[in-house]
């Protein structure tokens, strides 16, 4: 429901101003705000290369690879042969599973960026994935020469050397990587494996235990530790590690089966095969009784079928199975609100928001629930806060206007309703609510105009 385009006449800020606000958000590490602000800057000035480049790089760091590719490709078209843009686009292509295309771009941009250790590192990764290990190792070495404390380059060079049969060189690089990245369980695990291969079981055990201290469920490290302990004659400790690995195998197999059942259930729902979907979800719960996803899927299925009692119970179970997930609380609240349990629904929505402050739907629904309880001041506060977070949300402005209208303050309601229709000119409900506000204020001609437009947009709008 969000994302309606702002009318050009309402744009009060320039791309540069939005860009400055985005840079401040980046410094604060508020990536969501930074992305939204850069997107606004793009809307204002679509040909601003710097804005598109900055937006693309942030999207890439947030693993929104497809969106990053679109922005960086546009930047590359607007300013061809720019080495910074080409290297960023190369990285996006690499993360999108296109190493061959990435190597082509890195081959163009890296020679122009002689001091860019990171781009050389990613060039090496792309070359390795493209089946060119010797060239990859050369790029990793050059990256390290430029930035000796760049841990990932040492790690990747070690892997390249190991695959080339240079175990001594690989071990030295694994040691360097672990020293430079002491909080990285993969670095310690790889060092442990290299030490084990060299015959240093005691050193391997120490390194592998460091890896597991950082990541207790690291199966690869657990298995290697079990083998190393067995070689050292520590049979009881070895058995414990290997049994843990077997348990993780079984648990992973169950998780995979549950995931398949959830996908099957969703597909059955698309085909309107409700009973088959229900059976799939119930089997998933049988295999994994504490699966919040399975309880939630079954609860939503019951809700769609009108069985609110069963739906509420399954969704309650979902909140108990994973109390730190926002969506079970949100969906449970929807069922509670639908059965008139507004106070309980408000508590669940508040819980969802406390878990995920960016859960826009939960905030929107909380305002509606508070309005149903006639807690107009609280509902208005919810929507005002939502507008601060999403100043282009026509729905938030409409709902704020509706709250004010229902509280009897048509004069206050008029402005947010005007903002709503300005942000989303085809929003029938907002035109209708604005017509009601104007009518209460005695502005009958404008009220009739808004009502006519509302009915034109939605013939089902009720007649007054």
C-alpha positions as CSV (number, residue, x, y, z in Angstrom):
1,X,0.0,0.0,0.0
2,X,3.0,2.3,0.3
3,X,5.1,3.9,-2.3
4,X,2.7,6.1,-4.3
5,X,4.5,8.7,-6.3
6,X,4.6,12.3,-5.0
7,X,3.0,14.8,-7.3
8,X,5.7,17.0,-8.9
9,X,4.1,20.2,-7.6
10,X,4.6,19.0,-4.0
11,X,8.3,18.4,-4.2
12,X,9.9,21.0,-1.9
13,X,13.4,19.5,-1.7
14,X,16.1,19.2,-4.3
15,X,18.0,16.0,-5.0
16,X,21.0,17.5,-3.3
17,X,19.0,18.2,-0.1
18,X,17.7,14.6,-0.1
19,X,21.3,13.4,-0.8
20,X,22.6,15.3,2.2
21,X,19.9,13.8,4.4
22,X,20.8,10.4,3.1
23,X,24.5,10.9,3.9
24,X,23.5,11.8,7.5
25,X,21.5,8.6,7.6
26,X,24.4,6.6,6.3
27,X,26.7,8.1,9.1
28,X,24.0,7.0,11.6
29,X,23.9,3.6,9.9
30,X,20.2,4.0,9.4
31,X,20.2,2.1,6.1
32,X,16.4,2.1,5.6
33,X,16.2,5.8,5.9
34,X,19.2,6.3,3.6
35,X,17.7,4.1,0.9
36,X,14.3,6.0,1.1
37,X,16.0,9.4,0.9
38,X,18.2,8.4,-2.0
39,X,15.1,7.0,-3.8
40,X,13.4,10.4,-3.3
41,X,16.5,12.1,-4.7
42,X,16.3,9.8,-7.8
43,X,12.6,10.7,-8.2
44,X,13.5,14.4,-8.2
45,X,16.5,14.0,-10.5
46,X,16.6,10.7,-12.4
47,X,19.8,11.6,-14.2
48,X,21.9,12.3,-11.1
49,X,24.7,9.8,-11.4
50,X,26.1,10.3,-7.9
51,X,22.7,9.7,-6.3
52,X,22.1,6.5,-8.3
53,X,25.7,5.3,-7.5
54,X,25.3,5.9,-3.8
55,X,21.9,4.3,-3.8
56,X,23.2,1.3,-5.7
57,X,26.2,0.8,-3.3
58,X,24.0,0.9,-0.2
59,X,21.4,-1.5,-1.7
60,X,24.3,-3.8,-2.4
61,X,25.6,-3.7,1.2
62,X,22.1,-4.5,2.3
63,X,22.0,-7.5,0.0
64,X,19.2,-6.1,-2.2
65,X,21.2,-7.2,-5.2
66,X,18.6,-6.9,-8.0
67,X,17.7,-3.3,-7.0
68,X,21.4,-2.5,-6.7
69,X,22.0,-3.8,-10.2
70,X,19.3,-1.7,-11.6
71,X,20.7,1.5,-10.1
72,X,24.3,0.8,-10.9
73,X,23.5,-0.2,-14.5
74,X,21.6,3.1,-14.9
75,X,24.6,5.0,-13.4
76,X,26.9,3.2,-15.8
77,X,24.7,4.2,-18.8
78,X,24.6,7.8,-17.6
79,X,28.4,7.9,-17.1
80,X,30.1,5.2,-19.2
81,X,33.6,4.0,-18.4
82,X,33.6,5.5,-14.8
83,X,35.9,3.0,-12.9
84,X,34.2,3.5,-9.6
85,X,30.8,2.7,-11.1
86,X,32.2,-0.2,-13.1
87,X,33.8,-1.8,-10.0
88,X,30.6,-1.4,-8.0
89,X,28.6,-2.9,-10.9
90,X,31.1,-5.8,-11.1
91,X,30.6,-6.5,-7.5
92,X,26.8,-6.5,-8.0
93,X,27.1,-8.9,-10.9
94,X,29.3,-11.2,-8.8
95,X,26.8,-11.2,-6.0
96,X,24.1,-11.9,-8.6
97,X,25.9,-15.1,-9.7
98,X,27.4,-13.7,-12.9
99,X,31.2,-14.1,-12.3
100,X,32.1,-14.1,-16.0
101,X,30.4,-10.8,-16.6
102,X,31.9,-9.4,-13.4
103,X,35.5,-10.3,-14.5
104,X,35.0,-8.4,-17.7
105,X,34.0,-5.2,-15.8
106,X,36.7,-5.7,-13.2
107,X,39.3,-6.1,-16.0
108,X,38.3,-2.6,-17.2
109,X,38.1,-0.8,-13.9
110,X,40.7,-2.3,-11.6
111,X,43.7,-1.1,-13.7
112,X,42.4,2.4,-13.4
113,X,42.1,2.1,-9.6
114,X,45.6,1.3,-8.6
115,X,45.1,1.7,-4.8
116,X,41.7,-0.1,-4.6
117,X,42.5,-3.2,-2.5
118,X,38.8,-4.2,-2.2
119,X,38.1,-4.2,-5.9
120,X,41.1,-6.3,-6.5
121,X,39.8,-8.7,-3.9
122,X,36.4,-9.0,-5.6
123,X,38.2,-9.3,-8.9
124,X,40.0,-12.3,-7.5
125,X,36.8,-13.8,-6.2
126,X,35.2,-13.4,-9.6
127,X,38.2,-15.0,-11.4
128,X,38.1,-17.9,-9.0
129,X,34.4,-18.5,-9.6
130,X,35.1,-18.2,-13.3
131,X,37.6,-21.1,-13.2
132,X,40.8,-19.0,-13.3
133,X,42.5,-19.8,-10.0
134,X,46.1,-18.6,-10.8
135,X,44.8,-15.2,-11.9
136,X,42.6,-15.1,-8.8
137,X,45.6,-15.7,-6.5
138,X,47.5,-12.9,-8.3
139,X,44.7,-10.4,-7.5
140,X,44.6,-11.5,-3.9
141,X,48.3,-11.0,-3.6
142,X,48.0,-7.5,-5.0
143,X,45.1,-6.7,-2.7
144,X,47.3,-7.8,0.3
145,X,50.2,-5.7,-1.0
146,X,48.0,-2.6,-1.0
147,X,46.3,-3.4,2.3
148,X,48.3,-5.9,4.4
149,X,45.7,-6.1,7.2
150,X,42.8,-7.1,4.8
151,X,41.8,-10.4,6.3
152,X,39.4,-11.6,3.6
153,X,42.1,-11.3,1.0
154,X,44.4,-13.5,3.1
155,X,41.6,-16.0,3.6
156,X,40.8,-16.2,-0.1
157,X,44.5,-16.4,-1.0
158,X,44.9,-19.3,1.4
159,X,42.1,-21.2,-0.2
160,X,43.5,-20.6,-3.7
161,X,47.0,-21.8,-2.5
162,X,45.5,-24.9,-0.9
163,X,43.6,-25.8,-4.1
164,X,46.9,-25.4,-6.0
165,X,48.6,-27.8,-3.7
166,X,50.7,-25.2,-1.8
167,X,49.8,-26.4,1.7
168,X,52.7,-24.5,3.4
169,X,51.7,-21.2,1.8
170,X,48.1,-21.8,2.5
171,X,48.7,-22.5,6.2
172,X,50.6,-19.2,6.6
173,X,47.8,-17.3,5.0
174,X,45.2,-19.0,7.1
175,X,47.2,-18.0,10.2
176,X,47.2,-14.4,9.0
177,X,43.5,-14.5,8.3
178,X,42.6,-15.8,11.8
179,X,44.9,-13.3,13.4
180,X,43.3,-10.4,11.5
181,X,39.8,-11.7,11.9
182,X,39.7,-13.1,15.5
183,X,35.9,-13.0,15.6
184,X,35.4,-14.9,12.4
185,X,34.5,-18.6,13.0
186,X,35.2,-19.5,9.3
187,X,38.8,-18.2,9.6
188,X,39.4,-20.3,12.7
189,X,37.8,-23.4,11.2
190,X,39.9,-23.1,8.0
191,X,43.0,-22.7,10.1
192,X,42.1,-25.8,12.2
193,X,41.6,-27.8,9.0
194,X,44.9,-26.7,7.6
195,X,46.7,-27.5,10.9
196,X,45.0,-30.9,11.0
197,X,46.2,-31.6,7.4
198,X,49.8,-30.6,8.4
199,X,49.7,-33.1,11.3
200,X,49.4,-30.6,14.1
201,X,46.3,-32.1,15.8
202,X,46.7,-30.1,19.1
203,X,46.9,-26.8,17.2
204,X,43.9,-27.9,15.1
205,X,41.9,-28.7,18.2
206,X,42.6,-25.3,19.7
207,X,41.7,-23.5,16.5
208,X,38.5,-25.5,16.0
209,X,37.4,-24.9,19.5
210,X,37.9,-21.2,18.9
211,X,35.6,-21.5,15.9
212,X,32.9,-23.3,17.9
213,X,33.2,-20.8,20.8
214,X,32.2,-18.2,18.2
215,X,29.6,-20.4,16.4
216,X,28.5,-23.4,18.6
217,X,26.4,-25.1,15.9
218,X,29.2,-24.9,13.2
219,X,28.8,-28.4,11.9
220,X,32.0,-28.4,9.7
221,X,34.1,-27.3,12.7
222,X,32.4,-29.9,15.0
223,X,33.1,-32.8,12.6
224,X,36.8,-31.7,12.1
225,X,37.2,-31.4,15.9
226,X,35.7,-34.9,16.4
227,X,38.2,-36.3,13.9
228,X,41.2,-34.4,15.5
229,X,40.2,-35.5,19.0
230,X,40.0,-39.1,17.9
231,X,43.5,-38.9,16.4
232,X,44.7,-37.6,19.7
233,X,43.1,-40.6,21.5
234,X,40.4,-38.5,23.2
235,X,37.7,-41.0,22.1
236,X,34.9,-39.9,24.5
237,X,35.2,-36.2,23.6
238,X,35.4,-37.2,19.9
239,X,32.3,-39.2,20.1
240,X,30.4,-36.3,21.7
241,X,31.3,-34.0,18.9
242,X,30.5,-36.5,16.2
243,X,27.2,-37.4,17.8
244,X,26.4,-33.6,17.9
245,X,27.1,-33.5,14.1
246,X,24.7,-36.5,13.6
247,X,22.0,-34.7,15.6
248,X,22.4,-31.6,13.5
249,X,22.1,-33.7,10.4
250,X,18.8,-35.1,11.6
251,X,17.5,-31.7,12.7
252,X,18.5,-30.2,9.3
253,X,16.7,-33.0,7.5
254,X,13.5,-32.3,9.5
255,X,13.8,-28.6,8.9
256,X,14.2,-29.2,5.1
257,X,11.1,-31.5,5.2
258,X,9.1,-28.9,7.1
259,X,10.1,-26.2,4.6
260,X,9.0,-28.4,1.7
261,X,5.7,-29.1,3.4
262,X,5.1,-25.3,3.9
263,X,5.9,-24.7,0.2
264,X,3.5,-27.6,-0.7
265,X,0.8,-26.1,1.5
266,X,1.2,-22.7,-0.1
267,X,0.9,-24.2,-3.6
268,X,-2.2,-26.1,-2.6
269,X,-3.7,-22.9,-1.3
270,X,-3.0,-21.2,-4.7
271,X,-4.9,-24.1,-6.3
272,X,-7.7,-23.7,-3.9
273,X,-7.1,-27.1,-2.4
274,X,-7.7,-26.2,1.2
275,X,-7.8,-29.7,2.7
276,X,-4.5,-30.7,1.1
277,X,-2.9,-27.5,2.3
278,X,-4.2,-28.1,5.8
279,X,-2.8,-31.7,5.8
280,X,0.6,-30.3,4.7
281,X,0.7,-27.8,7.5
282,X,-0.5,-30.3,10.1
283,X,2.2,-32.7,9.0
284,X,4.8,-29.9,9.3
285,X,3.6,-29.3,12.9
286,X,3.8,-33.0,13.6
287,X,7.4,-33.1,12.5
288,X,8.3,-29.9,14.3
289,X,5.8,-28.9,17.0
290,X,7.6,-25.6,17.7
291,X,7.6,-24.4,14.1
292,X,6.2,-20.9,14.3
293,X,6.0,-20.8,10.5
294,X,3.9,-23.9,10.3
295,X,1.5,-22.8,13.1
296,X,1.2,-19.4,11.4
297,X,0.5,-20.8,8.0
298,X,-2.2,-23.1,9.5
299,X,-3.7,-20.2,11.5
300,X,-3.9,-18.0,8.4
301,X,-5.5,-20.9,6.5
302,X,-8.2,-21.3,9.2
303,X,-8.8,-17.5,9.2
304,X,-9.3,-17.5,5.5
305,X,-11.9,-20.3,6.0
306,X,-13.7,-18.3,8.6
307,X,-12.7,-20.5,11.6
308,X,-11.5,-17.8,13.9
309,X,-11.3,-20.1,17.0
310,X,-8.9,-22.5,15.4
311,X,-7.1,-19.6,13.7
312,X,-6.6,-17.8,17.0
313,X,-5.2,-20.9,18.7
314,X,-2.7,-21.7,15.9
315,X,-1.5,-18.1,15.8
316,X,-1.2,-18.0,19.6
317,X,1.0,-21.2,19.3
318,X,3.1,-19.4,16.7
319,X,3.7,-16.5,19.1
320,X,4.7,-19.0,21.8
321,X,7.0,-20.9,19.4
322,X,8.9,-17.8,18.3
323,X,8.1,-14.9,20.7
324,X,10.8,-12.8,19.0
325,X,9.2,-12.9,15.5
326,X,6.9,-9.9,14.7
327,X,4.6,-11.5,12.1
328,X,3.0,-14.2,14.4
329,X,2.0,-11.4,16.8
330,X,0.7,-9.3,13.9
331,X,-1.4,-12.0,12.4
332,X,-2.7,-13.1,15.8
333,X,-3.8,-9.5,16.3
334,X,-5.7,-9.4,13.1
335,X,-7.8,-12.4,14.2
336,X,-8.3,-10.9,17.6
337,X,-9.4,-7.6,16.2
338,X,-11.7,-9.4,13.7
339,X,-13.5,-11.0,16.7
340,X,-13.8,-7.7,18.6
341,X,-11.0,-8.4,21.1
342,X,-9.5,-5.0,20.5
343,X,-7.6,-4.6,23.8
344,X,-5.8,-8.0,23.3
345,X,-5.2,-7.1,19.6
346,X,-3.6,-3.8,20.6
347,X,-1.2,-5.6,22.9
348,X,-0.2,-8.1,20.2
349,X,0.4,-5.2,17.7
350,X,2.4,-3.3,20.2
351,X,4.5,-6.4,20.7
352,X,5.0,-6.8,17.0
353,X,6.2,-3.2,16.8
354,X,8.5,-3.5,19.7
355,X,10.1,-6.5,17.9
356,X,10.2,-4.8,14.5
357,X,9.9,-1.0,14.7
358,X,9.7,-0.8,10.9
359,X,6.6,-3.1,10.7
360,X,4.4,-0.6,8.9
361,X,1.4,-2.8,8.7
362,X,1.4,-3.4,12.4
363,X,1.5,0.3,13.1
364,X,-1.3,0.9,10.6
365,X,-3.5,-1.8,12.2
366,X,-2.7,-0.5,15.7
367,X,-4.1,2.8,14.8
368,X,-7.3,1.2,13.4
369,X,-7.7,-0.9,16.6
370,X,-7.2,2.1,18.8
371,X,-9.8,4.0,16.7
372,X,-12.3,1.1,17.2
373,X,-11.7,1.5,21.0
374,X,-12.4,5.2,20.6
375,X,-8.9,6.0,21.8
376,X,-8.6,8.7,19.3
377,X,-5.6,10.6,20.8
378,X,-3.5,7.4,20.9
379,X,-4.6,6.4,17.4
380,X,-3.7,9.8,16.0
381,X,-0.3,9.6,17.8
382,X,0.3,6.2,16.0
383,X,-0.4,7.7,12.6
384,X,1.7,10.8,13.2
385,X,4.6,8.7,14.2
386,X,4.0,6.6,11.0
387,X,4.0,9.7,8.9
388,X,7.4,10.7,10.4
389,X,8.8,7.4,9.4
390,X,7.0,7.3,6.0
391,X,6.2,10.9,4.9
392,X,5.0,9.7,1.5
393,X,2.4,7.2,2.9
394,X,-1.0,8.3,1.6
395,X,-2.6,5.6,3.7
396,X,-1.1,7.0,6.9
397,X,-2.3,10.5,6.1
398,X,-5.8,9.2,5.3
399,X,-6.0,7.2,8.5
400,X,-4.9,10.2,10.5
401,X,-7.6,12.3,8.9
402,X,-10.2,9.6,9.5
403,X,-9.2,9.4,13.2
404,X,-9.5,13.2,13.6
405,X,-12.8,13.1,11.7
406,X,-14.3,10.5,13.9
407,X,-13.1,12.3,17.0
408,X,-15.2,15.3,15.8
409,X,-12.3,17.5,14.6
410,X,-13.1,18.1,10.9
411,X,-10.9,21.2,10.7
412,X,-7.8,19.2,11.9
413,X,-8.8,16.3,9.6
414,X,-8.9,18.3,6.4
415,X,-5.1,18.9,6.1
416,X,-3.9,15.3,6.4
417,X,-6.7,14.2,4.0
418,X,-5.6,16.8,1.5
419,X,-2.0,15.5,1.8
420,X,-3.3,12.0,1.2
421,X,-5.1,12.8,-2.1
422,X,-2.1,14.9,-3.2
423,X,0.2,11.9,-2.6
424,X,-2.2,9.5,-4.2
425,X,-4.7,11.2,-6.5
426,X,-6.6,8.0,-7.3
427,X,-7.2,7.1,-3.6
428,X,-11.0,6.9,-3.6
429,X,-11.3,6.4,0.2
430,X,-9.2,9.6,0.9
431,X,-11.3,11.7,-1.5
432,X,-14.5,10.3,0.3
433,X,-13.2,11.1,3.8
434,X,-12.1,14.6,2.6
435,X,-15.6,15.2,1.2
436,X,-17.0,14.3,4.6
437,X,-14.6,16.7,6.4
438,X,-15.4,19.5,4.0
439,X,-19.1,18.9,4.3
440,X,-18.9,19.2,8.1
441,X,-17.0,22.5,7.7
442,X,-19.7,23.9,5.4
443,X,-17.5,23.9,2.3
444,X,-20.2,22.1,0.3
445,X,-19.1,22.9,-3.2
446,X,-15.7,21.4,-2.6
447,X,-17.2,18.6,-0.7
448,X,-19.4,17.6,-3.6
449,X,-16.5,17.8,-6.0
450,X,-14.5,15.4,-3.8
451,X,-17.5,13.1,-3.4
452,X,-18.0,13.0,-7.2
453,X,-14.4,12.2,-7.7
454,X,-14.4,9.4,-5.0
455,X,-17.4,7.8,-6.7
456,X,-15.8,8.1,-10.1
457,X,-12.8,6.3,-8.8
458,X,-14.8,3.7,-6.9
459,X,-18.5,3.2,-7.9
460,X,-19.0,1.3,-4.6
461,X,-18.5,4.4,-2.5
462,X,-21.7,4.8,-0.4
463,X,-24.1,7.7,-1.2
464,X,-24.8,10.1,1.6
